[in-house]
């Protein structure tokens, strides 16, 4: 099973990578172990995407309830409750979309990777497969493309900008930040100051 295989080896590609390839984008990626990725980026992504990453088992029920209440009150689509574990499950195993069957598969794979991989491996895979621009996947590729340096050498400011573009990596750039990226960067920086991250990153435990 792929879940067991990817506990030990990097995923060679993801469904999103293949779909983007069909759309005309290349696939540029370089795998790096978590200890070769800047701690600033790990913390910035947690502050941006999932501040309770170390305290949940795949699902942030408080965030899910908040998102559902906002949806029920008529404030747009059901958004804002996806954890890093859920995003990793979606990125590695599933096609893009918001239909309910795909959401059910996402929940199933989230449970599996939480049990089989643990937080360290989930974060490691997430930071190596997440999309950071047209044809750009993973922290190492993004760091070299946008800042001309390895992921291990990212400063806190650079890491915050990279985390800020994650919601819309095809249209937002950390090198040419629009007002949305600037605002998100300020918000992420504020969240990082309040983020409790035991060492070793992301969640301690050796």
C-alpha positions as CSV (number, residue, x, y, z in Angstrom):
1,X,0.0,0.0,0.0
2,X,1.3,3.5,-0.8
3,X,0.8,4.8,2.7
4,X,3.2,2.1,4.0
5,X,5.6,2.7,1.1
6,X,5.7,6.5,1.5
7,X,6.6,6.1,5.2
8,X,10.1,5.2,4.0
9,X,10.5,6.6,0.4
10,X,9.5,9.9,-1.1
11,X,6.4,10.0,-3.3
12,X,7.7,10.2,-6.9
13,X,4.8,12.5,-8.0
14,X,1.3,13.6,-6.9
15,X,-2.0,13.7,-8.9
16,X,-1.8,17.5,-8.8
17,X,1.7,17.5,-10.4
18,X,0.4,15.3,-13.2
19,X,-2.6,17.5,-13.8
20,X,-0.4,20.6,-13.9
21,X,1.9,18.8,-16.3
22,X,-1.0,18.3,-18.7
23,X,-1.9,22.0,-18.3
24,X,1.6,22.8,-19.6
25,X,3.6,23.3,-16.4
26,X,6.7,21.3,-15.8
27,X,7.5,19.4,-12.6
28,X,10.4,20.9,-10.7
29,X,11.1,19.3,-7.3
30,X,14.0,18.3,-5.1
31,X,13.4,16.2,-2.0
32,X,15.0,17.4,1.3
33,X,14.7,15.8,4.7
34,X,13.1,17.9,7.4
35,X,16.4,18.6,9.0
36,X,17.6,20.3,5.8
37,X,14.6,22.7,5.7
38,X,14.8,25.9,7.7
39,X,13.0,25.8,11.1
40,X,11.6,29.2,10.2
41,X,9.7,27.6,7.3
42,X,8.3,24.8,9.4
43,X,7.1,27.3,12.0
44,X,5.7,29.7,9.4
45,X,3.7,27.0,7.7
46,X,2.3,25.8,11.0
47,X,1.4,29.4,11.9
48,X,-0.2,29.9,8.5
49,X,-1.9,26.6,7.8
50,X,-2.4,24.7,11.1
51,X,-1.4,26.2,14.4
52,X,-2.7,23.2,16.3
53,X,-0.9,20.7,14.1
54,X,0.9,19.1,17.1
55,X,-2.3,18.9,19.2
56,X,-4.7,17.1,16.9
57,X,-4.9,13.7,15.3
58,X,-5.6,14.9,11.8
59,X,-8.7,16.9,12.3
60,X,-9.0,20.2,14.1
61,X,-12.6,19.9,15.3
62,X,-12.7,23.4,16.7
63,X,-11.8,24.9,13.3
64,X,-14.2,22.5,11.6
65,X,-17.0,23.7,13.9
66,X,-16.1,27.4,13.2
67,X,-16.0,26.8,9.5
68,X,-19.4,25.0,9.5
69,X,-21.0,27.7,11.6
70,X,-19.7,30.3,9.1
71,X,-21.1,28.3,6.2
72,X,-24.5,27.8,7.9
73,X,-24.8,31.5,8.5
74,X,-24.4,32.1,4.8
75,X,-20.8,33.4,4.7
76,X,-19.7,31.6,1.5
77,X,-18.3,28.1,1.0
78,X,-17.2,25.6,3.6
79,X,-13.6,26.7,3.9
80,X,-10.9,27.2,6.5
81,X,-10.8,23.9,8.4
82,X,-8.2,21.9,6.5
83,X,-5.2,20.7,8.6
84,X,-1.7,20.1,7.3
85,X,-2.4,16.3,7.7
86,X,-5.6,16.7,5.6
87,X,-3.7,18.7,3.0
88,X,-0.9,16.2,2.8
89,X,-3.4,13.3,2.3
90,X,-5.1,15.3,-0.4
91,X,-1.9,16.3,-2.2
92,X,-0.3,12.9,-2.1
93,X,-3.2,10.6,-2.9
94,X,-6.1,12.5,-4.3
95,X,-7.4,14.6,-7.2
96,X,-8.3,18.3,-6.6
97,X,-11.9,19.0,-5.8
98,X,-14.4,19.7,-3.1
99,X,-17.0,17.0,-3.8
100,X,-18.2,14.8,-0.9
101,X,-16.8,11.5,-2.1
102,X,-13.3,13.0,-2.4
103,X,-13.7,14.5,1.0
104,X,-14.5,11.1,2.4
105,X,-11.3,9.6,0.8
106,X,-9.4,12.6,2.2
107,X,-10.6,11.8,5.8
108,X,-9.7,8.1,5.4
109,X,-6.2,8.9,4.1
110,X,-5.8,11.5,6.9
111,X,-6.5,8.9,9.5
112,X,-4.1,6.4,7.8
113,X,-1.1,8.8,7.6
114,X,-1.6,10.0,11.2
115,X,-1.4,6.4,12.3
116,X,1.4,5.2,9.9
117,X,3.6,8.3,9.5
118,X,3.4,10.5,12.5
119,X,3.8,14.3,12.7
120,X,7.4,14.4,11.6
121,X,6.9,12.5,8.4
122,X,3.6,14.3,7.6
123,X,5.4,17.6,7.8
124,X,8.4,16.4,5.8
125,X,6.2,15.1,3.0
126,X,4.0,18.1,3.0
127,X,6.9,20.5,2.7
128,X,8.3,18.4,-0.2
129,X,5.2,18.1,-2.3
130,X,3.2,21.3,-1.7
131,X,2.8,23.6,-4.7
132,X,4.7,26.9,-4.6
133,X,4.2,28.2,-8.1
134,X,3.7,27.0,-11.6
135,X,5.6,23.7,-11.8
136,X,7.3,24.4,-8.5
137,X,6.9,21.8,-5.7
138,X,8.6,21.6,-2.3
139,X,10.6,23.9,-0.1
140,X,13.9,23.3,-1.8
141,X,12.7,24.2,-5.3
142,X,10.8,27.2,-4.0
143,X,13.7,28.5,-2.0
144,X,16.1,28.3,-4.9
145,X,13.6,29.7,-7.4
146,X,12.5,32.7,-5.4
147,X,15.6,33.4,-3.2
148,X,18.5,31.7,-4.9
149,X,19.4,29.6,-1.8
150,X,18.7,26.2,-0.3
151,X,15.7,25.6,1.9
152,X,17.9,25.2,4.9
153,X,19.2,28.8,4.6
154,X,15.8,30.6,4.5
155,X,15.5,33.5,6.8
156,X,12.3,34.1,8.9
157,X,11.1,36.9,6.6
158,X,11.6,34.7,3.5
159,X,9.9,31.7,5.2
160,X,6.9,33.9,6.1
161,X,6.5,35.1,2.5
162,X,6.6,31.5,1.2
163,X,4.0,30.5,3.7
164,X,1.9,33.5,2.8
165,X,1.4,32.4,-0.9
166,X,0.3,28.9,-0.1
167,X,-3.5,29.6,-0.5
168,X,-2.9,30.7,-4.2
169,X,0.5,29.7,-5.4
170,X,-0.3,30.1,-9.1
171,X,-1.2,33.8,-8.8
172,X,0.7,35.0,-5.7
173,X,4.4,35.4,-5.6
174,X,6.7,35.8,-2.5
175,X,9.1,37.8,-4.7
176,X,6.4,40.3,-5.9
177,X,3.9,40.3,-3.0
178,X,0.5,41.8,-3.7
179,X,-1.6,43.3,-0.8
180,X,-3.0,39.9,0.1
181,X,0.4,38.4,0.5
182,X,1.6,41.4,2.5
183,X,-1.4,41.2,4.8
184,X,-1.0,37.4,5.3
185,X,2.7,37.9,6.0
186,X,1.9,40.2,8.9
187,X,-0.8,37.8,10.2
188,X,1.6,34.8,10.0
189,X,4.3,36.7,11.7
190,X,1.9,37.5,14.6
191,X,0.8,33.9,14.8
192,X,4.4,32.7,14.9
193,X,5.1,34.8,18.0
194,X,2.4,32.9,19.8
195,X,3.1,29.5,18.4
196,X,4.4,26.9,20.8
197,X,6.8,24.5,19.0
198,X,8.7,21.9,21.1
199,X,12.0,20.8,19.8
200,X,12.9,19.0,17.7
201,X,10.5,20.4,15.2
202,X,7.7,20.1,14.3
203,X,6.3,18.5,17.5
204,X,9.1,17.3,19.7
205,X,9.3,13.7,20.7
206,X,12.8,13.0,19.4
